[in-house]
Amino acid sequence: MKRAAKTRHLYRELEGVKLHYRETGVPSSTAVLLLHGFPSSSYSFRDVLPSLGEHVYAIAPDLPGFGFSDAPPLDEYEYTFERFSHVIEALIADLGVERYVLYVTDWGTPVGYSMAMRHPERVLGLVVQNGNAHEAGLNKAWDAPRRFWAEPSEENKAALPEWLNFSGTRDQYLSGLRQELQELHPRESWHLDWERLSRPGNIDIQFQLFYDYRNHVARFADIAAYHEEHQPPSLVLWGRHDVFFDIAEVMAYHQVMTTLDVHLYDAGHFLLETHAAEVAAHLNSFVGDVLDRERNRP
């Protein structure tokens, strides 16, 4: 039986920010790139990276403002998902990666899709885990954010739910879950998230990113066109109790993608906290198939 690969914890200075990232496997021009969501970091992937590293080169960065990456003040740095996409492209270029299987979840989704639509030829496969790219996935919980995005008044801001605090951070993990599923979640996850998010000025940074998410929603038609034209082999992994992104999002992928594998889990928004072993098995199989297909191309 193979032993799990070791994960390395590293830093690189790129695009004016010091990025922390995890990598495993033998460095290669082909990789699996894993992009985390809010309010977490590359820590989300800690339990799948060792398994991936036995087969491929895998990279999981902390986005600026998250985890152990720098969080420059708002007046010194442009916090947009588009800017993040260029930072991550700079990272993988510095690491010698030319093509990749892209794993996106939550806030990592707008970053990854910006990269994919800018350079579709680099994307060997697409893995979506509780990340939204269709109107179908935005349920009534997004009504207040939509009103604020359309008119960012103090009144509409006051109507937003309070989530940029410790309890809101914890709720990202536990909301929508019955007691026995909540008990599977290690508490250190949201404690670590909040310790990093509560750095001076970071709450303002996170609100800016929330406001920028409107630009991702505005590009849903462009994403649909990307899916239709390029049809990347796709794997959708979904915690079905996610209260932030509706399960209807899964069907939206199903209606368009011609090469699609879908797995639903009795889990919440942070699927990997409770089902890392199951996800790792499907992920390794998917990545293996994608790379075999690439090697056998005429």
Residue pairs with C-beta under 8 A, 6 or more apart in sequence:
2 54
4 50
4 51
4 53
4 54
5 24
5 25
5 49
5 50
5 51
5 52
5 53
5 54
6 24
6 50
6 53
7 22
7 23
7 24
7 46
7 49
7 50
7 53
8 22
8 23
8 24
9 20
9 22
10 20
10 21
10 22
10 23
11 18
11 19
11 20
11 21
11 68
12 18
12 19
12 21
12 91
12 94
13 19
14 87
14 90
14 91
14 94
15 86
15 87
15 90
16 72
16 77
17 64
17 69
17 70
17 72
17 77
17 87
18 69
18 70
19 61
19 62
19 64
19 69
19 70
19 87
19 91
20 41
20 42
20 61
20 62
20 67
20 68
20 69
21 42
21 59
21 60
21 61
21 62
21 91
22 42
22 45
22 46
22 49
22 59
22 60
22 61
23 57
23 58
23 59
23 60
23 95
24 49
24 50
24 52
24 53
24 57
24 58
25 31
25 52
25 53
25 54
25 55
25 56
25 57
25 58
26 57
27 57
27 95
27 96
28 56
28 57
28 96
28 97
29 96
29 97
29 98
29 99
30 56
30 57
30 97
30 98
30 99
30 100
30 124
30 291
30 294
31 56
31 57
31 58
31 59
31 92
31 95
31 97
31 99
31 100
31 101
32 52
32 56
32 57
32 58
32 59
32 100
32 101
32 103
32 283
32 287
33 58
33 59
33 60
33 88
33 92
33 97
33 100
33 101
33 102
33 103
33 112
34 42
34 45
34 48
34 49
34 58
34 59
34 60
34 103
34 108
35 60
35 61
35 63
35 88
35 102
35 103
35 104
35 105
35 108
35 109
35 111
35 112
36 42
36 43
36 44
36 45
36 60
36 62
36 63
36 66
36 67
36 105
36 106
36 107
36 108
37 44
37 105
37 106
37 107
37 108
37 109
37 130
37 131
38 66
38 106
38 107
38 172
38 206
38 209
39 66
39 169
39 172
39 190
39 193
39 194
39 197
39 206
40 66
40 67
40 172
40 189
40 193
40 270
41 62
41 63
41 66
41 67
41 68
41 69
41 192
41 193
41 196
42 60
42 61
42 62
42 67
43 67
43 189
43 192
44 60
44 105
44 270
44 272
44 273
45 60
45 272
47 272
47 276
47 277
47 280
48 272
48 276
48 279
48 280
48 283
49 58
49 60
51 280
51 283
51 284
52 58
52 280
52 283
52 284
52 287
55 284
55 287
55 288
56 101
56 287
56 291
57 97
59 91
59 92
59 95
59 97
61 69
61 88
61 91
62 68
62 69
63 69
63 84
63 87
63 88
63 107
63 108
63 111
64 70
64 71
64 72
64 77
64 79
64 84
64 87
65 71
65 79
65 202
65 205
65 206
65 209
66 196
66 197
67 196
68 196
71 199
71 201
71 202
71 205
73 201
74 201
74 204
74 205
74 208
79 205
79 208
79 209
79 212
80 209
80 212
80 215
81 107
81 110
81 111
81 114
81 209
81 212
81 213
81 215
81 216
82 110
82 114
82 215
84 111
84 114
85 110
85 111
85 112
85 114
85 115
85 118
88 111
88 115
89 115
89 119
92 100
98 122
99 121
99 122
99 123
99 124
99 294
100 122
100 123
100 124
101 123
101 124
101 125
101 126
101 127
101 286
101 287
101 290
101 291
102 112
102 115
102 116
102 123
102 125
102 126
102 127
103 112
103 127
103 129
103 283
104 111
104 112
104 113
104 126
104 127
104 128
104 129
104 131
105 128
105 129
105 130
105 131
106 130
106 131
106 244
106 245
106 269
107 209
107 213
108 131
109 128
109 131
109 132
109 133
109 216
110 213
110 215
110 216
112 131
113 133
113 216
113 219
113 223
113 226
115 122
115 123
116 122
116 123
116 126
116 226
116 230
116 232
117 222
117 223
117 226
120 226
120 229
120 230
120 232
123 230
123 232
124 232
124 233
124 290
124 291
124 294
125 232
125 233
125 234
125 235
125 286
125 287
125 290
126 232
126 233
126 234
126 235
127 234
127 235
127 236
127 237
127 283
127 286
128 234
128 235
128 236
128 237
128 253
129 236
129 237
129 238
129 271
129 272
129 279
130 237
130 238
130 239
130 242
130 244
130 245
130 269
130 270
130 271
131 245
132 138
132 245
132 249
133 220
133 223
133 249
133 252
133 253
134 220
134 223
134 224
134 249
134 252
134 253
135 220
135 252
136 246
136 248
136 249
136 251
136 252
137 245
137 246
137 248
137 249
137 252
138 146
138 217
138 245
138 246
139 245
139 246
139 248
141 243
141 244
144 156
144 159
144 160
144 161
145 160
145 210
145 213
146 217
147 156
147 159
148 156
148 157
148 159
148 160
148 211
149 211
149 213
149 214
149 217
152 211
161 168
162 168
163 169
163 171
163 172
164 197
164 203
164 206
164 207
166 190
166 194
166 198
169 190
169 193
169 194
169 197
170 190
170 194
172 190
172 193
172 244
172 269
172 270
173 185
173 189
173 190
173 268
173 269
173 270
173 273
174 182
174 185
174 268
175 243
175 244
175 268
175 269
176 241
176 242
176 243
176 268
176 269
177 185
177 241
177 267
177 268
181 241
181 266
181 267
181 268
181 274
184 273
184 274
185 270
185 273
185 274
186 273
189 270
189 273
196 202
197 203
197 206
224 256
227 253
227 256
227 257
228 256
231 257
231 258
231 259
232 259
233 259
233 286
233 289
233 290
233 293
234 253
234 257
234 259
234 260
234 261
235 260
235 261
235 262
235 263
235 282
235 283
235 286
236 250
236 253
236 260
236 261
236 262
236 263
237 263
237 265
237 271
237 279
237 282
237 283
238 247
238 249
238 250
238 262
238 263
238 264
238 265
238 271
239 265
239 267
239 268
239 269
239 270
239 271
239 274
239 275
240 247
240 264
240 265
240 266
240 267
241 266
241 267
241 268
242 268
242 269
243 268
243 269
244 269
245 269
247 264
250 262
250 264
253 260
253 262
254 260
254 262
261 282
261 286
263 278
263 282
265 271
265 274
265 275
265 278
267 274
267 275
268 274
271 279
272 279
